[in-house]
Amino acid sequence: MNQASMSNQIASKFQGAPVTKYLLILNILFFMLDVAGAGHDRLGRLAPYLAFTVPSVFYDWQVWRLIGFQFLHGDLFHLFFNMFAIYMFGATVEQIMGSRRFLAYYLLCGVAGALFYSFLVIVGWLETGVLVGASAGIFGILVALIVVAPDMRVMLLFPPIPMKLKTFGMIILGFGVFTVMINGNNAGGEAGHLGGALLGFILMRKPGLLDWAERIGSGASMRMPQRKKKATRRYEPKIKARSSMREDASEIDRILDKVSAEGIHSLTELERKKLLDVSQKNNE
């Protein structure tokens, strides 16, 4: 792949997803500022002011840390894997939700991760420590994509094997639950992941909870579907013909394959509507 085609591919990846692009830029910028002149400490010069700890937020009322910690990372590998996840999945979710709603969703999932971790510290299940990283918001993104396109196939980095998104989600969430239950290595971080995923699931089930984000300004044209109240009772066959069910499943598989291969920006308006309709039916 030459440089021009690579640039075009990256540009198309962020088409209709400015928030995802700026999240990547801000996280990298914060990391560079954090480690500049920080010596050999694992946490850098910004951590004393932005990293999340239970005492700093609940005793000293430094509530800005609920947002600030989401832009700090412990080391280069921590940053790389989180930014890779945002790059791979963030644009797709933003293009579906709309930029304003997506930003609110992402940051709130990060806050939920810190609060769930705090709850486990306060009840004595976990020891207090320092929380940094974008992972809680990223787990919210993963949950959103799992709800919309559970059968979309992803390629793992280690090991490099293809897997359905819902299967991947069950594995990493199951690992997080197990780690927290046994208070294992990085249990605090896994608690943050679970908190972000839990709020993400709630917000995807109740998309109206983020309507306020739309009113702040005009977002992208694509928005999460809203449930409509039934005006009148309609009597329809409860069971579709098997041939129709097979056709629907085949069409969704084709759309998911297209998203996996070319990105959601490649879908037509009809294909986007079909995908969102199926997502809404699955949530009912």
CYANA upper distance limits for C-alpha pairs under 8 A (distance plus 0.5 A):
  1 MET  CA      5 SER  CA      6.87
  1 MET  CA      6 MET  CA      6.92
  2 ASN  CA      6 MET  CA      6.75
  3 GLN  CA      7 SER  CA      6.65
  4 ALA  CA      8 ASN  CA      6.78
  5 SER  CA      9 GLN  CA      6.63
  6 MET  CA     10 ILE  CA      6.76
  7 SER  CA     11 ALA  CA      6.59
  8 ASN  CA     12 SER  CA      6.61
  9 GLN  CA     13 LYS  CA      6.64
 10 ILE  CA     14 PHE  CA      7.14
 11 ALA  CA     15 GLN  CA      6.84
 12 SER  CA    265 HIS  CA      8.00
 13 LYS  CA     17 ALA  CA      8.47
 13 LYS  CA     91 ALA  CA      7.33
 13 LYS  CA    263 GLY  CA      7.50
 13 LYS  CA    265 HIS  CA      8.08
 14 PHE  CA     18 PRO  CA      6.92
 14 PHE  CA     20 THR  CA      7.76
 14 PHE  CA     21 LYS  CA      6.98
 14 PHE  CA     91 ALA  CA      6.53
 15 GLN  CA    265 HIS  CA      7.60
 16 GLY  CA     91 ALA  CA      8.33
 16 GLY  CA     94 GLU  CA      8.21
 16 GLY  CA     95 GLN  CA      6.35
 16 GLY  CA     99 SER  CA      8.43
 16 GLY  CA    220 ALA  CA      7.50
 17 ALA  CA     21 LYS  CA      7.24
 17 ALA  CA     91 ALA  CA      5.74
 17 ALA  CA     92 THR  CA      8.39
 17 ALA  CA     94 GLU  CA      6.23
 17 ALA  CA     95 GLN  CA      6.40
 17 ALA  CA     99 SER  CA      7.07
 18 PRO  CA     22 TYR  CA      6.77
 18 PRO  CA     99 SER  CA      7.69
 19 VAL  CA     23 LEU  CA      6.50
 19 VAL  CA     94 GLU  CA      8.12
 19 VAL  CA     99 SER  CA      6.66
 19 VAL  CA    102 PHE  CA      8.35
 19 VAL  CA    103 LEU  CA      7.14
 20 THR  CA     24 LEU  CA      6.89
 20 THR  CA     86 ILE  CA      7.51
 20 THR  CA     87 TYR  CA      7.78
 20 THR  CA     90 GLY  CA      6.26
 20 THR  CA     91 ALA  CA      6.20
 20 THR  CA     94 GLU  CA      7.79
 21 LYS  CA     25 ILE  CA      6.91
 21 LYS  CA     87 TYR  CA      8.49
 22 TYR  CA     26 LEU  CA      6.41
 23 LEU  CA     27 ASN  CA      6.54
 24 LEU  CA     28 ILE  CA      6.75
 24 LEU  CA     83 MET  CA      6.74
 24 LEU  CA     86 ILE  CA      7.84
 24 LEU  CA     87 TYR  CA      8.04
 25 ILE  CA     29 LEU  CA      6.54
 26 LEU  CA     30 PHE  CA      6.44
 26 LEU  CA     71 PHE  CA      7.74
 27 ASN  CA     31 PHE  CA      6.63
 27 ASN  CA     71 PHE  CA      5.60
 27 ASN  CA     72 LEU  CA      7.48
 27 ASN  CA     79 LEU  CA      8.38
 27 ASN  CA     83 MET  CA      8.40
 28 ILE  CA     32 MET  CA      6.77
 28 ILE  CA     79 LEU  CA      8.17
 29 LEU  CA     33 LEU  CA      6.77
 30 PHE  CA     34 ASP  CA      6.35
 30 PHE  CA     71 PHE  CA      6.81
 30 PHE  CA     72 LEU  CA      6.96
 31 PHE  CA     35 VAL  CA      6.68
 31 PHE  CA     71 PHE  CA      8.11
 31 PHE  CA     72 LEU  CA      6.64
 31 PHE  CA     73 HIS  CA      7.01
 31 PHE  CA     79 LEU  CA      8.32
 32 MET  CA     36 ALA  CA      6.55
 33 LEU  CA     45 ARG  CA      8.22
 33 LEU  CA     46 LEU  CA      8.01
 34 ASP  CA     38 ALA  CA      7.55
 34 ASP  CA     43 LEU  CA      8.22
 34 ASP  CA     44 GLY  CA      5.25
 34 ASP  CA     45 ARG  CA      5.62
 34 ASP  CA     46 LEU  CA      5.62
 34 ASP  CA     47 ALA  CA      7.80
 34 ASP  CA     72 LEU  CA      7.97
 35 VAL  CA     39 GLY  CA      8.21
 35 VAL  CA     43 LEU  CA      8.12
 35 VAL  CA     44 GLY  CA      5.42
 35 VAL  CA     45 ARG  CA      7.08
 36 ALA  CA     44 GLY  CA      8.07
 36 ALA  CA     45 ARG  CA      7.99
 37 GLY  CA     45 ARG  CA      7.96
 38 ALA  CA     43 LEU  CA      8.21
 38 ALA  CA     44 GLY  CA      5.40
 38 ALA  CA     45 ARG  CA      6.00
 39 GLY  CA     44 GLY  CA      8.34
 42 ARG  CA     74 GLY  CA      6.50
 42 ARG  CA     75 ASP  CA      7.41
 43 LEU  CA     47 ALA  CA      6.48
 43 LEU  CA     73 HIS  CA      8.29
 43 LEU  CA     74 GLY  CA      6.27
 43 LEU  CA     75 ASP  CA      8.46
 46 LEU  CA     50 LEU  CA      6.57
 46 LEU  CA     51 ALA  CA      8.13
 46 LEU  CA     72 LEU  CA      8.48
 47 ALA  CA     51 ALA  CA      5.20
 47 ALA  CA     69 PHE  CA      8.36
 47 ALA  CA     72 LEU  CA      7.82
 49 TYR  CA     65 ARG  CA      8.06
 50 LEU  CA     64 TRP  CA      7.86
 50 LEU  CA     65 ARG  CA      5.45
 50 LEU  CA     68 GLY  CA      5.33
 50 LEU  CA     69 PHE  CA      5.85
 50 LEU  CA     72 LEU  CA      8.28
 51 ALA  CA     65 ARG  CA      6.51
 51 ALA  CA     68 GLY  CA      7.08
 51 ALA  CA     69 PHE  CA      4.99
 51 ALA  CA     72 LEU  CA      7.62
 51 ALA  CA    130 VAL  CA      7.01
 51 ALA  CA    131 LEU  CA      6.61
 51 ALA  CA    132 VAL  CA      6.22
 52 PHE  CA     56 SER  CA      7.72
 52 PHE  CA     57 VAL  CA      7.79
 52 PHE  CA     65 ARG  CA      5.85
 52 PHE  CA     66 LEU  CA      6.98
 52 PHE  CA     68 GLY  CA      8.24
 52 PHE  CA     69 PHE  CA      6.00
 52 PHE  CA    114 ALA  CA      7.91
 52 PHE  CA    130 VAL  CA      6.28
 52 PHE  CA    131 LEU  CA      5.49
 52 PHE  CA    132 VAL  CA      7.03
 53 THR  CA     57 VAL  CA      7.00
 53 THR  CA    128 THR  CA      7.70
 53 THR  CA    129 GLY  CA      6.65
 53 THR  CA    130 VAL  CA      5.66
 53 THR  CA    131 LEU  CA      6.86
 54 VAL  CA     58 PHE  CA      6.33
 54 VAL  CA     59 TYR  CA      8.13
 54 VAL  CA    118 SER  CA      6.45
 54 VAL  CA    121 VAL  CA      8.31
 54 VAL  CA    128 THR  CA      7.29
 54 VAL  CA    129 GLY  CA      8.26
 55 PRO  CA     59 TYR  CA      5.48
 55 PRO  CA     60 ASP  CA      7.06
 56 SER  CA     60 ASP  CA      5.39
 56 SER  CA     61 TRP  CA      6.85
 56 SER  CA     62 GLN  CA      6.30
 57 VAL  CA     61 TRP  CA      5.07
 57 VAL  CA     62 GLN  CA      5.23
 57 VAL  CA     63 VAL  CA      5.82
 57 VAL  CA     65 ARG  CA      7.51
 57 VAL  CA     66 LEU  CA      8.34
 58 PHE  CA     62 GLN  CA      8.17
 64 TRP  CA     68 GLY  CA      6.59
 65 ARG  CA     69 PHE  CA      6.10
 66 LEU  CA     70 GLN  CA      8.05
 66 LEU  CA    110 GLY  CA      8.17
 66 LEU  CA    111 VAL  CA      5.97
 66 LEU  CA    114 ALA  CA      7.28
 67 ILE  CA     71 PHE  CA      8.20
 67 ILE  CA    107 LEU  CA      7.45
 67 ILE  CA    110 GLY  CA      7.86
 67 ILE  CA    111 VAL  CA      7.16
 68 GLY  CA     72 LEU  CA      7.75
 69 PHE  CA    131 LEU  CA      7.29
 69 PHE  CA    132 VAL  CA      5.33
 69 PHE  CA    133 GLY  CA      6.69
 69 PHE  CA    134 ALA  CA      8.30
 70 GLN  CA    110 GLY  CA      7.07
 70 GLN  CA    132 VAL  CA      6.55
 70 GLN  CA    133 GLY  CA      5.33
 70 GLN  CA    134 ALA  CA      5.05
 70 GLN  CA    135 SER  CA      8.26
 70 GLN  CA    137 GLY  CA      8.41
 71 PHE  CA    132 VAL  CA      7.99
 71 PHE  CA    133 GLY  CA      6.59
 71 PHE  CA    134 ALA  CA      6.71
 72 LEU  CA    132 VAL  CA      5.93
 72 LEU  CA    133 GLY  CA      5.77
 72 LEU  CA    134 ALA  CA      8.00
 73 HIS  CA     78 HIS  CA      6.53
 73 HIS  CA     79 LEU  CA      6.17
 73 HIS  CA    132 VAL  CA      6.20
 73 HIS  CA    133 GLY  CA      5.40
 73 HIS  CA    134 ALA  CA      8.27
 74 GLY  CA     78 HIS  CA      6.65
 74 GLY  CA     79 LEU  CA      8.03
 74 GLY  CA    132 VAL  CA      7.41
 74 GLY  CA    133 GLY  CA      7.92
 75 ASP  CA     79 LEU  CA      6.88
 76 LEU  CA     80 PHE  CA      6.55
 77 PHE  CA     81 PHE  CA      6.72
 78 HIS  CA     82 ASN  CA      6.84
 78 HIS  CA    133 GLY  CA      8.21
 79 LEU  CA     83 MET  CA      6.50
 79 LEU  CA    133 GLY  CA      8.29
 80 PHE  CA     84 PHE  CA      6.46
 81 PHE  CA     85 ALA  CA      6.76
 82 ASN  CA     86 ILE  CA      6.84
 82 ASN  CA    133 GLY  CA      8.39
 82 ASN  CA    134 ALA  CA      6.99
 82 ASN  CA    135 SER  CA      6.89
 82 ASN  CA    138 ILE  CA      7.90
 83 MET  CA     87 TYR  CA      6.50
 84 PHE  CA     88 MET  CA      6.57
 85 ALA  CA     89 PHE  CA      6.50
 85 ALA  CA     90 GLY  CA      7.89
 85 ALA  CA    138 ILE  CA      7.48
 86 ILE  CA     90 GLY  CA      5.18
 86 ILE  CA     91 ALA  CA      8.08
 86 ILE  CA    138 ILE  CA      7.05
 87 TYR  CA     91 ALA  CA      7.31
 88 MET  CA     92 THR  CA      8.48
 89 PHE  CA     93 VAL  CA      7.06
 89 PHE  CA    141 ILE  CA      7.46
 89 PHE  CA    142 LEU  CA      7.60
 89 PHE  CA    145 LEU  CA      8.09
 90 GLY  CA     94 GLU  CA      6.62
 90 GLY  CA    138 ILE  CA      8.42
 90 GLY  CA    141 ILE  CA      6.94
 91 ALA  CA     95 GLN  CA      6.52
 92 THR  CA     96 ILE  CA      6.93
 92 THR  CA    145 LEU  CA      8.40
 92 THR  CA    263 GLY  CA      7.74
 92 THR  CA    264 ILE  CA      6.42
 92 THR  CA    265 HIS  CA      8.41
 93 VAL  CA     97 MET  CA      6.55
 93 VAL  CA    102 PHE  CA      7.79
 93 VAL  CA    141 ILE  CA      7.25
 93 VAL  CA    144 ALA  CA      7.42
 93 VAL  CA    145 LEU  CA      6.81
 94 GLU  CA     98 GLY  CA      5.83
 94 GLU  CA     99 SER  CA      6.07
 94 GLU  CA    101 ARG  CA      8.50
 94 GLU  CA    102 PHE  CA      5.83
 95 GLN  CA     99 SER  CA      7.70
 95 GLN  CA    220 ALA  CA      7.74
 95 GLN  CA    222 MET  CA      7.01
 95 GLN  CA    264 ILE  CA      8.08
 95 GLN  CA    265 HIS  CA      8.12
 96 ILE  CA    222 MET  CA      5.89
 96 ILE  CA    223 ARG  CA      6.49
 96 ILE  CA    224 MET  CA      7.17
 97 MET  CA    101 ARG  CA      6.58
 97 MET  CA    102 PHE  CA      6.30
 97 MET  CA    220 ALA  CA      8.18
 97 MET  CA    222 MET  CA      6.40
 97 MET  CA    223 ARG  CA      4.96
 97 MET  CA    224 MET  CA      5.63
 98 GLY  CA    102 PHE  CA      6.46
 98 GLY  CA    219 GLY  CA      5.83
 98 GLY  CA    220 ALA  CA      4.74
 98 GLY  CA    221 SER  CA      6.86
 98 GLY  CA    222 MET  CA      5.92
 98 GLY  CA    223 ARG  CA      5.85
 98 GLY  CA    224 MET  CA      8.38
 99 SER  CA    103 LEU  CA      6.66
 99 SER  CA    219 GLY  CA      5.70
 99 SER  CA    220 ALA  CA      6.04
100 ARG  CA    104 ALA  CA      6.93
100 ARG  CA    213 ALA  CA      6.26
100 ARG  CA    214 GLU  CA      6.57
100 ARG  CA    216 ILE  CA      8.30
100 ARG  CA    217 GLY  CA      7.78
100 ARG  CA    218 SER  CA      7.95
100 ARG  CA    219 GLY  CA      5.58
100 ARG  CA    220 ALA  CA      8.03
101 ARG  CA    105 TYR  CA      6.53
101 ARG  CA    210 LEU  CA      6.87
101 ARG  CA    211 ASP  CA      8.07
101 ARG  CA    213 ALA  CA      5.79
101 ARG  CA    214 GLU  CA      6.64
101 ARG  CA    219 GLY  CA      7.83
102 PHE  CA    106 TYR  CA      6.50
103 LEU  CA    107 LEU  CA      6.70
104 ALA  CA    108 LEU  CA      6.47
104 ALA  CA    210 LEU  CA      7.98
104 ALA  CA    213 ALA  CA      7.00
105 TYR  CA    109 CYS  CA      6.65
105 TYR  CA    137 GLY  CA      8.49
105 TYR  CA    140 GLY  CA      8.23
105 TYR  CA    200 GLY  CA      7.88
105 TYR  CA    203 LEU  CA      8.26
105 TYR  CA    210 LEU  CA      7.97
106 TYR  CA    110 GLY  CA      6.94
106 TYR  CA    137 GLY  CA      5.35
106 TYR  CA    138 ILE  CA      7.80
106 TYR  CA    140 GLY  CA      7.10
106 TYR  CA    141 ILE  CA      7.42
107 LEU  CA    111 VAL  CA      6.80
107 LEU  CA    137 GLY  CA      6.69
108 LEU  CA    112 ALA  CA      6.57
108 LEU  CA    137 GLY  CA      7.93
108 LEU  CA    196 GLY  CA      8.38
108 LEU  CA    199 LEU  CA      8.40
109 CYS  CA    113 GLY  CA      6.74
109 CYS  CA    136 ALA  CA      6.48
109 CYS  CA    137 GLY  CA      5.31
109 CYS  CA    139 PHE  CA      8.40
109 CYS  CA    140 GLY  CA      6.17
109 CYS  CA    195 GLY  CA      7.72
109 CYS  CA    196 GLY  CA      4.74
109 CYS  CA    197 ALA  CA      7.57
109 CYS  CA    199 LEU  CA      6.37
109 CYS  CA    200 GLY  CA      6.59
110 GLY  CA    114 ALA  CA      7.12
110 GLY  CA    134 ALA  CA      7.44
110 GLY  CA    135 SER  CA      7.96
110 GLY  CA    136 ALA  CA      5.13
110 GLY  CA    137 GLY  CA      4.88
110 GLY  CA    140 GLY  CA      8.47
110 GLY  CA    192 GLY  CA      8.22
110 GLY  CA    196 GLY  CA      6.19
111 VAL  CA    115 LEU  CA      6.75
111 VAL  CA    136 ALA  CA      8.36
111 VAL  CA    196 GLY  CA      8.00
112 ALA  CA    116 PHE  CA      6.51
112 ALA  CA    136 ALA  CA      8.14
112 ALA  CA    192 GLY  CA      7.99
112 ALA  CA    195 GLY  CA      5.73
112 ALA  CA    196 GLY  CA      5.83
112 ALA  CA    199 LEU  CA      6.95
113 GLY  CA    117 TYR  CA      6.71
113 GLY  CA    136 ALA  CA      5.73
113 GLY  CA    137 GLY  CA      8.29
113 GLY  CA    191 ALA  CA      7.29
113 GLY  CA    192 GLY  CA      4.25
113 GLY  CA    193 HIS  CA      6.43
113 GLY  CA    194 LEU  CA      7.18
113 GLY  CA    195 GLY  CA      4.53
113 GLY  CA    196 GLY  CA      5.08
114 ALA  CA    118 SER  CA      6.60
114 ALA  CA    131 LEU  CA      8.01
114 ALA  CA    136 ALA  CA      8.49
114 ALA  CA    192 GLY  CA      6.12
114 ALA  CA    195 GLY  CA      7.85
115 LEU  CA    119 PHE  CA      6.66
115 LEU  CA    192 GLY  CA      8.37
115 LEU  CA    195 GLY  CA      7.87
116 PHE  CA    120 LEU  CA      6.98
116 PHE  CA    191 ALA  CA      7.04
116 PHE  CA    192 GLY  CA      6.89
116 PHE  CA    194 LEU  CA      8.32
116 PHE  CA    195 GLY  CA      5.66
117 TYR  CA    121 VAL  CA      6.84
117 TYR  CA    188 GLY  CA      6.62
117 TYR  CA    189 GLY  CA      8.38
117 TYR  CA    191 ALA  CA      5.72
117 TYR  CA    192 GLY  CA      6.01
117 TYR  CA    195 GLY  CA      7.85
118 SER  CA    122 ILE  CA      6.55
119 PHE  CA    123 VAL  CA      6.72
120 LEU  CA    124 GLY  CA      6.74
120 LEU  CA    125 TRP  CA      5.70
120 LEU  CA    126 LEU  CA      6.11
121 VAL  CA    125 TRP  CA      6.30
121 VAL  CA    126 LEU  CA      5.18
121 VAL  CA    127 GLU  CA      6.19
121 VAL  CA    128 THR  CA      6.29
125 TRP  CA    183 ASN  CA      8.15
126 LEU  CA    183 ASN  CA      7.27
126 LEU  CA    187 ALA  CA      8.05
126 LEU  CA    188 GLY  CA      7.50
129 GLY  CA    188 GLY  CA      8.21
131 LEU  CA    188 GLY  CA      7.88
131 LEU  CA    189 GLY  CA      7.37
134 ALA  CA    138 ILE  CA      6.78
135 SER  CA    139 PHE  CA      6.57
135 SER  CA    192 GLY  CA      8.01
135 SER  CA    193 HIS  CA      6.57
136 ALA  CA    140 GLY  CA      6.97
136 ALA  CA    192 GLY  CA      5.94
136 ALA  CA    193 HIS  CA      4.96
136 ALA  CA    194 LEU  CA      7.83
136 ALA  CA    195 GLY  CA      7.38
136 ALA  CA    196 GLY  CA      4.96
136 ALA  CA    197 ALA  CA      7.52
137 GLY  CA    141 ILE  CA      6.91
137 GLY  CA    193 HIS  CA      8.40
137 GLY  CA    196 GLY  CA      6.30
137 GLY  CA    197 ALA  CA      8.45
138 ILE  CA    142 LEU  CA      6.78
138 ILE  CA    196 GLY  CA      8.27
139 PHE  CA    143 VAL  CA      6.71
139 PHE  CA    193 HIS  CA      6.39
139 PHE  CA    194 LEU  CA      8.10
139 PHE  CA    196 GLY  CA      6.30
139 PHE  CA    197 ALA  CA      5.60
139 PHE  CA    200 GLY  CA      8.27
140 GLY  CA    144 ALA  CA      6.75
140 GLY  CA    196 GLY  CA      5.68
140 GLY  CA    197 ALA  CA      5.15
140 GLY  CA    198 LEU  CA      8.15
140 GLY  CA    199 LEU  CA      7.68
140 GLY  CA    200 GLY  CA      5.03
140 GLY  CA    201 PHE  CA      7.95
141 ILE  CA    145 LEU  CA      6.81
141 ILE  CA    200 GLY  CA      7.81
142 LEU  CA    146 ILE  CA      6.56
142 LEU  CA    169 GLY  CA      7.84
142 LEU  CA    197 ALA  CA      8.28
143 VAL  CA    147 VAL  CA      6.69
143 VAL  CA    169 GLY  CA      7.99
143 VAL  CA    197 ALA  CA      6.54
143 VAL  CA    200 GLY  CA      6.60
143 VAL  CA    201 PHE  CA      6.69
144 ALA  CA    148 VAL  CA      6.85
144 ALA  CA    200 GLY  CA      6.99
144 ALA  CA    201 PHE  CA      7.49
144 ALA  CA    204 MET  CA      6.86
145 LEU  CA    149 ALA  CA      6.17
145 LEU  CA    150 PRO  CA      7.49
146 ILE  CA    150 PRO  CA      4.81
146 ILE  CA    151 ASP  CA      8.31
146 ILE  CA    165 LEU  CA      6.61
146 ILE  CA    166 LYS  CA      6.12
146 ILE  CA    169 GLY  CA      7.95
147 VAL  CA    204 MET  CA      7.88
147 VAL  CA    279 SER  CA      7.04
148 VAL  CA    275 LEU  CA      7.76
148 VAL  CA    276 LEU  CA      7.31
148 VAL  CA    278 VAL  CA      8.40
148 VAL  CA    279 SER  CA      5.45
149 ALA  CA    165 LEU  CA      8.23
149 ALA  CA    256 LEU  CA      7.51
149 ALA  CA    275 LEU  CA      8.13
149 ALA  CA    279 SER  CA      7.85
150 PRO  CA    164 LYS  CA      7.50
150 PRO  CA    165 LEU  CA      6.00
150 PRO  CA    166 LYS  CA      5.39
151 ASP  CA    164 LYS  CA      5.75
151 ASP  CA    165 LEU  CA      6.43
151 ASP  CA    166 LYS  CA      6.98
151 ASP  CA    253 ASP  CA      8.16
151 ASP  CA    256 LEU  CA      7.69
152 MET  CA    164 LYS  CA      6.13
152 MET  CA    165 LEU  CA      6.08
152 MET  CA    256 LEU  CA      5.81
152 MET  CA    257 ASP  CA      7.35
152 MET  CA    259 VAL  CA      8.29
152 MET  CA    260 SER  CA      7.05
153 ARG  CA    162 PRO  CA      6.83
153 ARG  CA    163 MET  CA      5.86
153 ARG  CA    164 LYS  CA      4.89
153 ARG  CA    165 LEU  CA      6.23
153 ARG  CA    256 LEU  CA      8.38
153 ARG  CA    257 ASP  CA      8.07
153 ARG  CA    260 SER  CA      7.05
154 VAL  CA    162 PRO  CA      6.02
154 VAL  CA    163 MET  CA      5.97
154 VAL  CA    164 LYS  CA      6.71
154 VAL  CA    165 LEU  CA      6.69
154 VAL  CA    260 SER  CA      7.78
155 MET  CA    160 PRO  CA      6.63
155 MET  CA    161 ILE  CA      6.08
155 MET  CA    162 PRO  CA      4.86
155 MET  CA    163 MET  CA      6.86
156 LEU  CA    160 PRO  CA      5.33
156 LEU  CA    161 ILE  CA      5.98
156 LEU  CA    162 PRO  CA      6.78
156 LEU  CA    163 MET  CA      7.89
157 LEU  CA    161 ILE  CA      8.17
163 MET  CA    167 THR  CA      7.20
163 MET  CA    168 PHE  CA      7.00
164 LYS  CA    168 PHE  CA      6.83
165 LEU  CA    169 GLY  CA      6.60
166 LYS  CA    170 MET  CA      6.72
167 THR  CA    171 ILE  CA      6.82
168 PHE  CA    172 ILE  CA      6.89
169 GLY  CA    173 LEU  CA      6.46
170 MET  CA    174 GLY  CA      6.25
171 ILE  CA    175 PHE  CA      6.64
172 ILE  CA    176 GLY  CA      6.71
173 LEU  CA    177 VAL  CA      6.74
173 LEU  CA    194 LEU  CA      7.47
174 GLY  CA    178 PHE  CA      6.69
175 PHE  CA    179 THR  CA      6.59
176 GLY  CA    180 VAL  CA      6.70
176 GLY  CA    187 ALA  CA      8.22
176 GLY  CA    190 GLU  CA      5.53
176 GLY  CA    191 ALA  CA      7.55
176 GLY  CA    193 HIS  CA      7.83
176 GLY  CA    194 LEU  CA      7.30
177 VAL  CA    181 MET  CA      6.58
177 VAL  CA    190 GLU  CA      8.06
177 VAL  CA    191 ALA  CA      8.33
177 VAL  CA    194 LEU  CA      7.96
178 PHE  CA    182 ILE  CA      6.83
179 THR  CA    183 ASN  CA      6.29
179 THR  CA    184 GLY  CA      5.49
179 THR  CA    185 ASN  CA      7.56
179 THR  CA    186 ASN  CA      8.24
179 THR  CA    187 ALA  CA      6.13
179 THR  CA    190 GLU  CA      7.48
180 VAL  CA    184 GLY  CA      6.90
180 VAL  CA    187 ALA  CA      5.40
180 VAL  CA    188 GLY  CA      7.93
180 VAL  CA    190 GLU  CA      7.06
180 VAL  CA    191 ALA  CA      6.78
183 ASN  CA    187 ALA  CA      5.94
186 ASN  CA    190 GLU  CA      6.84
187 ALA  CA    191 ALA  CA      6.55
188 GLY  CA    192 GLY  CA      6.90
189 GLY  CA    193 HIS  CA      6.90
190 GLU  CA    194 LEU  CA      6.76
191 ALA  CA    195 GLY  CA      6.70
192 GLY  CA    196 GLY  CA      6.77
193 HIS  CA    197 ALA  CA      6.70
194 LEU  CA    198 LEU  CA      6.48
195 GLY  CA    199 LEU  CA      6.84
196 GLY  CA    200 GLY  CA      6.54
197 ALA  CA    201 PHE  CA      6.67
198 LEU  CA    202 ILE  CA      6.91
199 LEU  CA    203 LEU  CA      6.60
200 GLY  CA    204 MET  CA      6.62
201 PHE  CA    205 ARG  CA      6.69
202 ILE  CA    206 LYS  CA      6.57
203 LEU  CA    207 PRO  CA      5.81
203 LEU  CA    208 GLY  CA      8.43
203 LEU  CA    209 LEU  CA      7.05
203 LEU  CA    210 LEU  CA      7.96
205 ARG  CA    283 ASN  CA      6.73
207 PRO  CA    211 ASP  CA      7.89
207 PRO  CA    224 MET  CA      7.11
207 PRO  CA    225 PRO  CA      7.98
207 PRO  CA    226 GLN  CA      7.19
208 GLY  CA    226 GLN  CA      7.29
210 LEU  CA    214 GLU  CA      7.91
211 ASP  CA    215 ARG  CA      7.38
212 TRP  CA    216 ILE  CA      7.21
213 ALA  CA    217 GLY  CA      8.00
214 GLU  CA    218 SER  CA      6.85
214 GLU  CA    219 GLY  CA      6.84
224 MET  CA    276 LEU  CA      8.18
225 PRO  CA    276 LEU  CA      7.39
225 PRO  CA    277 ASP  CA      8.24
225 PRO  CA    280 GLN  CA      7.18
227 ARG  CA    280 GLN  CA      8.18
240 LYS  CA    244 SER  CA      6.98
240 LYS  CA    245 MET  CA      6.88
241 ALA  CA    245 MET  CA      6.91
242 ARG  CA    246 ARG  CA      6.66
243 SER  CA    247 GLU  CA      6.70
244 SER  CA    248 ASP  CA      6.71
245 MET  CA    249 ALA  CA      6.72
246 ARG  CA    250 SER  CA      6.54
247 GLU  CA    251 GLU  CA      6.62
248 ASP  CA    252 ILE  CA      6.77
249 ALA  CA    253 ASP  CA      6.67
250 SER  CA    254 ARG  CA      6.73
251 GLU  CA    255 ILE  CA      6.79
252 ILE  CA    256 LEU  CA      6.61
252 ILE  CA    274 LYS  CA      8.29
252 ILE  CA    275 LEU  CA      7.39
253 ASP  CA    257 ASP  CA      6.60
254 ARG  CA    258 LYS  CA      6.75
255 ILE  CA    259 VAL  CA      6.76
255 ILE  CA    267 LEU  CA      8.22
255 ILE  CA    271 GLU  CA      7.30
255 ILE  CA    275 LEU  CA      8.10
256 LEU  CA    260 SER  CA      6.63
257 ASP  CA    261 ALA  CA      6.63
258 LYS  CA    262 GLU  CA      6.22
258 LYS  CA    263 GLY  CA      7.52
258 LYS  CA    264 ILE  CA      8.24
258 LYS  CA    266 SER  CA      8.14
258 LYS  CA    267 LEU  CA      8.09
259 VAL  CA    263 GLY  CA      4.91
259 VAL  CA    264 ILE  CA      5.31
259 VAL  CA    265 HIS  CA      8.47
259 VAL  CA    266 SER  CA      7.71
259 VAL  CA    267 LEU  CA      7.81
260 SER  CA    264 ILE  CA      8.39
262 GLU  CA    266 SER  CA      6.60
263 GLY  CA    267 LEU  CA      8.35
267 LEU  CA    271 GLU  CA      6.25
267 LEU  CA    272 ARG  CA      6.66
268 THR  CA    272 ARG  CA      6.75
269 GLU  CA    273 LYS  CA      6.67
270 LEU  CA    274 LYS  CA      6.69
271 GLU  CA    275 LEU  CA      6.76
272 ARG  CA    276 LEU  CA      6.73
273 LYS  CA    277 ASP  CA      6.47
274 LYS  CA    278 VAL  CA      6.82
275 LEU  CA    279 SER  CA      6.80
276 LEU  CA    280 GLN  CA      6.66
277 ASP  CA    281 LYS  CA      6.77
278 VAL  CA    282 ASN  CA      6.72
279 SER  CA    283 ASN  CA      6.97
280 GLN  CA    284 GLU  CA      7.02
